[in-house]
Amino acid sequence: MKKYYVIAALAAMFLVACNKETSLSNVPEAEQEIAIRTLGIDTKSAINSTAFPEGYDMLVSAYKNVGAHKGEDVSADYFEGIQFAKNETTWKSIKGPKYYPIDGTLDFLAVASAGIKDPSKGIVPTCVWGESSNVAKKVVLTVPDNSVKFDDLLFASANAQGSSTSGTAMTFSHAMSSVVFVASSNVAYNAESNVGITINSITVDGAKYSGTLTVSNPAAGGGTGDLSAAWSDLGSAQTHVSARVWAAANTGVKTDEPALSGLHLTTTPAPLTGDGAKPFGEAYVILPEQAAVPFTINYTVHNGKNASGSAAQDNTVQYQYTPASGTWQMGKKYVYNITITLTEIQIVPTVVDWANQTPVDVQLP
């Protein structure tokens, strides 16, 4: 006679709103532990690389399909919103082992974010799992307004996966879009002589940072169709202004400088974009898919010193680039390369996997 045991649902409340464990029954001792292995991200617009980001945890739900022993196994929710963390090369449940069923197969649906592990580092969505009592079929995520630093949100599914010694493979997609500013100048600022250029602020004018993401997996539970995702109910428009001065230098951005308000700031210098150009650095913001909005650059051209003191000219330029779709789409990275000289500013928008756009020159008065 085969031996079976029952893993009871833990009664403790999870810290993450999505975590909710349901019953798990008829699990044999000899079965393989459920593990998720990532196959990267299915877009070239990864925030930092094309690999699944380090430090990201997942929330995973599973639906069990009918097995061979129909008297013992029935189709049902297997577990819901369990947090999986990286264990060597795969992700496994942090609430104790979860096992593949002895009969039948599993459908998986997962979301991932740095904030699931550490709310200070990423998005912590509120989740409602399931459709027609199938937790792997649909998840509705509410992303809250967040003016502090946060990172990307990912989603994936795997259909009809059974016991696996290497773990169930899942390919994740970006749920957010990335808007990036890369700035450089051919005149590094010299505070002693007061010559050169500084960027005072980059303002994203009226972006929306919150909303509801619905991920649908029609193929779960024996259905057909591809995984899809769509945003709705975006929050109110906000304006975020950078809170520090960008001073061009050969060394790029200093790691001890405060971050921009509403913008990430990288610690690596921006690439040189012209003969003798000096990098200011790179900043980016992560947003739900939405209509593209303009941004405003405020910078100062320092013209040395005169009899009355330092001479400087402040300049403000607003720029709008609208992609063919009219939106900043999820899974794409919109890069604005900004080059400033003593006489003009040049902005070249680029979209990952899209053709480069014609440079736009804005002549200063």
Rosetta blueprint (number, residue, H / E / L):
1 M L
2 K L
3 K L
4 Y E
5 Y E
6 V E
7 I E
8 A L
9 A L
10 L L
11 A L
12 A L
13 M L
14 F L
15 L L
16 V L
17 A L
18 C L
19 N L
20 K L
21 E L
22 T L
23 S L
24 L E
25 S E
26 N E
27 V E
28 P E
29 E L
30 A L
31 E L
32 Q L
33 E E
34 I L
35 A L
36 I E
37 R E
38 T E
39 L E
40 G E
41 I E
42 D L
43 T L
44 K L
45 S L
46 A L
47 I L
48 N L
49 S L
50 T L
51 A L
52 F L
53 P L
54 E L
55 G L
56 Y L
57 D E
58 M E
59 L E
60 V E
61 S E
62 A E
63 Y E
64 K E
65 N L
66 V L
67 G L
68 A L
69 H L
70 K L
71 G L
72 E L
73 D L
74 V L
75 S L
76 A E
77 D E
78 Y E
79 F E
80 E E
81 G E
82 I E
83 Q E
84 F E
85 A E
86 K E
87 N E
88 E L
89 T L
90 T E
91 W E
92 K E
93 S E
94 I L
95 K L
96 G L
97 P L
98 K L
99 Y E
100 Y L
101 P L
102 I L
103 D L
104 G L
105 T L
106 L E
107 D E
108 F E
109 L E
110 A E
111 V E
112 A E
113 S E
114 A H
115 G H
116 I H
117 K H
118 D L
119 P L
120 S L
121 K L
122 G L
123 I L
124 V L
125 P L
126 T E
127 C E
128 V E
129 W E
130 G L
131 E L
132 S L
133 S L
134 N L
135 V L
136 A L
137 K L
138 K E
139 V E
140 V E
141 L E
142 T E
143 V E
144 P L
145 D L
146 N L
147 S L
148 V L
149 K L
150 F L
151 D L
152 D L
153 L E
154 L E
155 F E
156 A E
157 S E
158 A E
159 N E
160 A E
161 Q E
162 G L
163 S L
164 S L
165 T L
166 S L
167 G L
168 T E
169 A E
170 M E
171 T E
172 F E
173 S E
174 H E
175 A L
176 M E
177 S E
178 S E
179 V E
180 V E
181 F E
182 V E
183 A E
184 S E
185 S E
186 N L
187 V L
188 A L
189 Y L
190 N E
191 A L
192 E L
193 S L
194 N L
195 V E
196 G E
197 I E
198 T E
199 I E
200 N E
201 S E
202 I E
203 T E
204 V E
205 D E
206 G E
207 A E
208 K E
209 Y L
210 S L
211 G E
212 T E
213 L E
214 T E
215 V E
216 S E
217 N L
218 P L
219 A L
220 A H
221 G H
222 G H
223 G L
224 T L
225 G L
226 D L
227 L L
228 S E
229 A E
230 A E
231 W E
232 S E
233 D L
234 L L
235 G L
236 S L
237 A E
238 Q E
239 T E
240 H E
241 V E
242 S L
243 A L
244 R L
245 V L
246 W E
247 A E
248 A L
249 A L
250 N L
251 T L
252 G L
253 V L
254 K L
255 T L
256 D L
257 E L
258 P L
259 A L
260 L L
261 S L
262 G L
263 L L
264 H E
265 L E
266 T L
267 T L
268 T L
269 P L
270 A L
271 P L
272 L L
273 T L
274 G L
275 D L
276 G L
277 A L
278 K E
279 P E
280 F E
281 G E
282 E E
283 A E
284 Y E
285 V E
286 I E
287 L E
288 P E
289 E L
290 Q E
291 A E
292 A L
293 V L
294 P L
295 F E
296 T E
297 I E
298 N E
299 Y E
300 T E
301 V E
302 H E
303 N E
304 G E
305 K E
306 N E
307 A L
308 S L
309 G E
310 S E
311 A E
312 A E
313 Q E
314 D E
315 N E
316 T E
317 V E
318 Q E
319 Y E
320 Q L
321 Y L
322 T L
323 P L
324 A L
325 S L
326 G L
327 T E
328 W E
329 Q L
330 M L
331 G L
332 K L
333 K E
334 Y E
335 V E
336 Y E
337 N E
338 I E
339 T E
340 I E
341 T L
342 L L
343 T L
344 E E
345 I E
346 Q E
347 I E
348 V E
349 P E
350 T E
351 V E
352 V L
353 D L
354 W L
355 A L
356 N L
357 Q L
358 T L
359 P L
360 V E
361 D E
362 V E
363 Q E
364 L L
365 P L
